[in-house]
Amino acid sequence: MVVHIDRGLTPRVSDPPHVLRRGAHDQILGLLMLAVAVLLLLMPMATQVGPKDAQINEMLVGLVVAFTAGWRIYRGGSLRSDAVVGLAGVWLLVSPFVLDAQNTAVHTADRMLAIVAGGVLIVLSVASALLWRLDRKRTRQPVTRGTTAQTANAAATRPSPAATSRRRRKA
């Protein structure tokens, strides 16, 4: 079925819940990931306080997340993009402690930004993966062995095997 909109033909969406879940998965969560990436990119440049090692780390992770979130918004997300964002979030959570262990100075504000942004990225990637899994589960058509209306109609119009064998014997 097509809908006439503005003198053009637009196909009607066959499964609106699937489209809403895909929109939430790709667009909304992608925009939230992009917002965290922009925060990671801009905060080290805006504050200019503390050691540069942690700020460079945050900017590199912010670039990775920004490109991944932009790709997700533009082309659609997958489990691969969720994994990349999740791993970036785990690295942000662990990086202040790893950088401290290497005698690299980490400013308190950088540490808090990394921990909060890493936690948010992990939560967003887990929510995105669960939403993707839910969408995949609901769009699969279950195979039922019972009779449906179509199979019952097809069985009623088809001759029985016994009637077919009787015809063969007569011929």
MODELLER restraints for C-alpha pairs under 7 A, 6 or more apart:
rsr = mdl.restraints
at = mdl.atoms
rsr.add(forms.Gaussian(group=physical.xy_distance, feature=features.Distance(at['CA:1:A'], at['CA:11:A']), mean=6.56, stdev=0.5))
rsr.add(forms.Gaussian(group=physical.xy_distance, feature=features.Distance(at['CA:1:A'], at['CA:12:A']), mean=6.16, stdev=0.5))
rsr.add(forms.Gaussian(group=physical.xy_distance, feature=features.Distance(at['CA:2:A'], at['CA:9:A']), mean=6.22, stdev=0.5))
rsr.add(forms.Gaussian(group=physical.xy_distance, feature=features.Distance(at['CA:2:A'], at['CA:10:A']), mean=5.72, stdev=0.5))
rsr.add(forms.Gaussian(group=physical.xy_distance, feature=features.Distance(at['CA:2:A'], at['CA:11:A']), mean=4.56, stdev=0.5))
rsr.add(forms.Gaussian(group=physical.xy_distance, feature=features.Distance(at['CA:2:A'], at['CA:12:A']), mean=5.49, stdev=0.5))
rsr.add(forms.Gaussian(group=physical.xy_distance, feature=features.Distance(at['CA:3:A'], at['CA:9:A']), mean=6.00, stdev=0.5))
rsr.add(forms.Gaussian(group=physical.xy_distance, feature=features.Distance(at['CA:3:A'], at['CA:10:A']), mean=5.47, stdev=0.5))
rsr.add(forms.Gaussian(group=physical.xy_distance, feature=features.Distance(at['CA:3:A'], at['CA:11:A']), mean=6.24, stdev=0.5))
rsr.add(forms.Gaussian(group=physical.xy_distance, feature=features.Distance(at['CA:3:A'], at['CA:12:A']), mean=6.30, stdev=0.5))
rsr.add(forms.Gaussian(group=physical.xy_distance, feature=features.Distance(at['CA:4:A'], at['CA:10:A']), mean=6.43, stdev=0.5))
rsr.add(forms.Gaussian(group=physical.xy_distance, feature=features.Distance(at['CA:18:A'], at['CA:135:A']), mean=6.54, stdev=0.5))
rsr.add(forms.Gaussian(group=physical.xy_distance, feature=features.Distance(at['CA:21:A'], at['CA:135:A']), mean=6.50, stdev=0.5))
rsr.add(forms.Gaussian(group=physical.xy_distance, feature=features.Distance(at['CA:25:A'], at['CA:128:A']), mean=5.76, stdev=0.5))
rsr.add(forms.Gaussian(group=physical.xy_distance, feature=features.Distance(at['CA:25:A'], at['CA:131:A']), mean=6.47, stdev=0.5))
rsr.add(forms.Gaussian(group=physical.xy_distance, feature=features.Distance(at['CA:25:A'], at['CA:132:A']), mean=6.76, stdev=0.5))
rsr.add(forms.Gaussian(group=physical.xy_distance, feature=features.Distance(at['CA:26:A'], at['CA:72:A']), mean=5.89, stdev=0.5))
rsr.add(forms.Gaussian(group=physical.xy_distance, feature=features.Distance(at['CA:26:A'], at['CA:73:A']), mean=5.66, stdev=0.5))
rsr.add(forms.Gaussian(group=physical.xy_distance, feature=features.Distance(at['CA:26:A'], at['CA:76:A']), mean=5.34, stdev=0.5))
rsr.add(forms.Gaussian(group=physical.xy_distance, feature=features.Distance(at['CA:26:A'], at['CA:77:A']), mean=5.33, stdev=0.5))
rsr.add(forms.Gaussian(group=physical.xy_distance, feature=features.Distance(at['CA:27:A'], at['CA:73:A']), mean=5.40, stdev=0.5))
rsr.add(forms.Gaussian(group=physical.xy_distance, feature=features.Distance(at['CA:29:A'], at['CA:124:A']), mean=6.69, stdev=0.5))
rsr.add(forms.Gaussian(group=physical.xy_distance, feature=features.Distance(at['CA:29:A'], at['CA:128:A']), mean=6.83, stdev=0.5))
rsr.add(forms.Gaussian(group=physical.xy_distance, feature=features.Distance(at['CA:30:A'], at['CA:69:A']), mean=5.10, stdev=0.5))
rsr.add(forms.Gaussian(group=physical.xy_distance, feature=features.Distance(at['CA:30:A'], at['CA:72:A']), mean=6.07, stdev=0.5))
rsr.add(forms.Gaussian(group=physical.xy_distance, feature=features.Distance(at['CA:30:A'], at['CA:73:A']), mean=5.73, stdev=0.5))
rsr.add(forms.Gaussian(group=physical.xy_distance, feature=features.Distance(at['CA:33:A'], at['CA:69:A']), mean=5.91, stdev=0.5))
rsr.add(forms.Gaussian(group=physical.xy_distance, feature=features.Distance(at['CA:33:A'], at['CA:121:A']), mean=6.71, stdev=0.5))
rsr.add(forms.Gaussian(group=physical.xy_distance, feature=features.Distance(at['CA:34:A'], at['CA:65:A']), mean=6.99, stdev=0.5))
rsr.add(forms.Gaussian(group=physical.xy_distance, feature=features.Distance(at['CA:34:A'], at['CA:66:A']), mean=5.37, stdev=0.5))
rsr.add(forms.Gaussian(group=physical.xy_distance, feature=features.Distance(at['CA:34:A'], at['CA:69:A']), mean=5.39, stdev=0.5))
rsr.add(forms.Gaussian(group=physical.xy_distance, feature=features.Distance(at['CA:34:A'], at['CA:70:A']), mean=6.94, stdev=0.5))
rsr.add(forms.Gaussian(group=physical.xy_distance, feature=features.Distance(at['CA:36:A'], at['CA:117:A']), mean=6.53, stdev=0.5))
rsr.add(forms.Gaussian(group=physical.xy_distance, feature=features.Distance(at['CA:37:A'], at['CA:62:A']), mean=4.45, stdev=0.5))
rsr.add(forms.Gaussian(group=physical.xy_distance, feature=features.Distance(at['CA:37:A'], at['CA:63:A']), mean=6.84, stdev=0.5))
rsr.add(forms.Gaussian(group=physical.xy_distance, feature=features.Distance(at['CA:37:A'], at['CA:65:A']), mean=5.61, stdev=0.5))
rsr.add(forms.Gaussian(group=physical.xy_distance, feature=features.Distance(at['CA:37:A'], at['CA:66:A']), mean=5.14, stdev=0.5))
rsr.add(forms.Gaussian(group=physical.xy_distance, feature=features.Distance(at['CA:38:A'], at['CA:62:A']), mean=6.74, stdev=0.5))
rsr.add(forms.Gaussian(group=physical.xy_distance, feature=features.Distance(at['CA:40:A'], at['CA:58:A']), mean=5.78, stdev=0.5))
rsr.add(forms.Gaussian(group=physical.xy_distance, feature=features.Distance(at['CA:40:A'], at['CA:59:A']), mean=5.97, stdev=0.5))
rsr.add(forms.Gaussian(group=physical.xy_distance, feature=features.Distance(at['CA:40:A'], at['CA:62:A']), mean=5.06, stdev=0.5))
rsr.add(forms.Gaussian(group=physical.xy_distance, feature=features.Distance(at['CA:41:A'], at['CA:58:A']), mean=6.99, stdev=0.5))
rsr.add(forms.Gaussian(group=physical.xy_distance, feature=features.Distance(at['CA:41:A'], at['CA:59:A']), mean=4.88, stdev=0.5))
rsr.add(forms.Gaussian(group=physical.xy_distance, feature=features.Distance(at['CA:41:A'], at['CA:62:A']), mean=5.37, stdev=0.5))
rsr.add(forms.Gaussian(group=physical.xy_distance, feature=features.Distance(at['CA:44:A'], at['CA:55:A']), mean=5.37, stdev=0.5))
rsr.add(forms.Gaussian(group=physical.xy_distance, feature=features.Distance(at['CA:50:A'], at['CA:106:A']), mean=6.99, stdev=0.5))
rsr.add(forms.Gaussian(group=physical.xy_distance, feature=features.Distance(at['CA:50:A'], at['CA:107:A']), mean=5.08, stdev=0.5))
rsr.add(forms.Gaussian(group=physical.xy_distance, feature=features.Distance(at['CA:51:A'], at['CA:105:A']), mean=5.98, stdev=0.5))
rsr.add(forms.Gaussian(group=physical.xy_distance, feature=features.Distance(at['CA:51:A'], at['CA:106:A']), mean=6.19, stdev=0.5))
rsr.add(forms.Gaussian(group=physical.xy_distance, feature=features.Distance(at['CA:51:A'], at['CA:107:A']), mean=6.53, stdev=0.5))
rsr.add(forms.Gaussian(group=physical.xy_distance, feature=features.Distance(at['CA:54:A'], at['CA:106:A']), mean=5.89, stdev=0.5))
rsr.add(forms.Gaussian(group=physical.xy_distance, feature=features.Distance(at['CA:54:A'], at['CA:110:A']), mean=6.63, stdev=0.5))
rsr.add(forms.Gaussian(group=physical.xy_distance, feature=features.Distance(at['CA:61:A'], at['CA:88:A']), mean=6.31, stdev=0.5))
rsr.add(forms.Gaussian(group=physical.xy_distance, feature=features.Distance(at['CA:65:A'], at['CA:85:A']), mean=6.02, stdev=0.5))
rsr.add(forms.Gaussian(group=physical.xy_distance, feature=features.Distance(at['CA:68:A'], at['CA:81:A']), mean=6.27, stdev=0.5))
rsr.add(forms.Gaussian(group=physical.xy_distance, feature=features.Distance(at['CA:79:A'], at['CA:129:A']), mean=6.21, stdev=0.5))
rsr.add(forms.Gaussian(group=physical.xy_distance, feature=features.Distance(at['CA:82:A'], at['CA:125:A']), mean=4.91, stdev=0.5))
rsr.add(forms.Gaussian(group=physical.xy_distance, feature=features.Distance(at['CA:82:A'], at['CA:128:A']), mean=6.63, stdev=0.5))
rsr.add(forms.Gaussian(group=physical.xy_distance, feature=features.Distance(at['CA:82:A'], at['CA:129:A']), mean=6.25, stdev=0.5))
rsr.add(forms.Gaussian(group=physical.xy_distance, feature=features.Distance(at['CA:85:A'], at['CA:121:A']), mean=6.38, stdev=0.5))
rsr.add(forms.Gaussian(group=physical.xy_distance, feature=features.Distance(at['CA:85:A'], at['CA:125:A']), mean=6.11, stdev=0.5))
rsr.add(forms.Gaussian(group=physical.xy_distance, feature=features.Distance(at['CA:86:A'], at['CA:121:A']), mean=6.17, stdev=0.5))
rsr.add(forms.Gaussian(group=physical.xy_distance, feature=features.Distance(at['CA:86:A'], at['CA:122:A']), mean=4.86, stdev=0.5))
rsr.add(forms.Gaussian(group=physical.xy_distance, feature=features.Distance(at['CA:86:A'], at['CA:125:A']), mean=5.30, stdev=0.5))
rsr.add(forms.Gaussian(group=physical.xy_distance, feature=features.Distance(at['CA:89:A'], at['CA:118:A']), mean=3.84, stdev=0.5))
rsr.add(forms.Gaussian(group=physical.xy_distance, feature=features.Distance(at['CA:89:A'], at['CA:119:A']), mean=6.28, stdev=0.5))
rsr.add(forms.Gaussian(group=physical.xy_distance, feature=features.Distance(at['CA:89:A'], at['CA:121:A']), mean=4.95, stdev=0.5))
rsr.add(forms.Gaussian(group=physical.xy_distance, feature=features.Distance(at['CA:89:A'], at['CA:122:A']), mean=5.18, stdev=0.5))
rsr.add(forms.Gaussian(group=physical.xy_distance, feature=features.Distance(at['CA:90:A'], at['CA:118:A']), mean=6.05, stdev=0.5))
rsr.add(forms.Gaussian(group=physical.xy_distance, feature=features.Distance(at['CA:90:A'], at['CA:122:A']), mean=6.79, stdev=0.5))
rsr.add(forms.Gaussian(group=physical.xy_distance, feature=features.Distance(at['CA:92:A'], at['CA:114:A']), mean=5.14, stdev=0.5))
rsr.add(forms.Gaussian(group=physical.xy_distance, feature=features.Distance(at['CA:92:A'], at['CA:115:A']), mean=6.22, stdev=0.5))
rsr.add(forms.Gaussian(group=physical.xy_distance, feature=features.Distance(at['CA:92:A'], at['CA:118:A']), mean=4.77, stdev=0.5))
rsr.add(forms.Gaussian(group=physical.xy_distance, feature=features.Distance(at['CA:93:A'], at['CA:114:A']), mean=6.13, stdev=0.5))
rsr.add(forms.Gaussian(group=physical.xy_distance, feature=features.Distance(at['CA:93:A'], at['CA:115:A']), mean=4.73, stdev=0.5))
rsr.add(forms.Gaussian(group=physical.xy_distance, feature=features.Distance(at['CA:93:A'], at['CA:118:A']), mean=5.07, stdev=0.5))
rsr.add(forms.Gaussian(group=physical.xy_distance, feature=features.Distance(at['CA:93:A'], at['CA:119:A']), mean=6.80, stdev=0.5))
rsr.add(forms.Gaussian(group=physical.xy_distance, feature=features.Distance(at['CA:96:A'], at['CA:106:A']), mean=6.56, stdev=0.5))
rsr.add(forms.Gaussian(group=physical.xy_distance, feature=features.Distance(at['CA:96:A'], at['CA:111:A']), mean=5.70, stdev=0.5))
rsr.add(forms.Gaussian(group=physical.xy_distance, feature=features.Distance(at['CA:100:A'], at['CA:106:A']), mean=6.58, stdev=0.5))
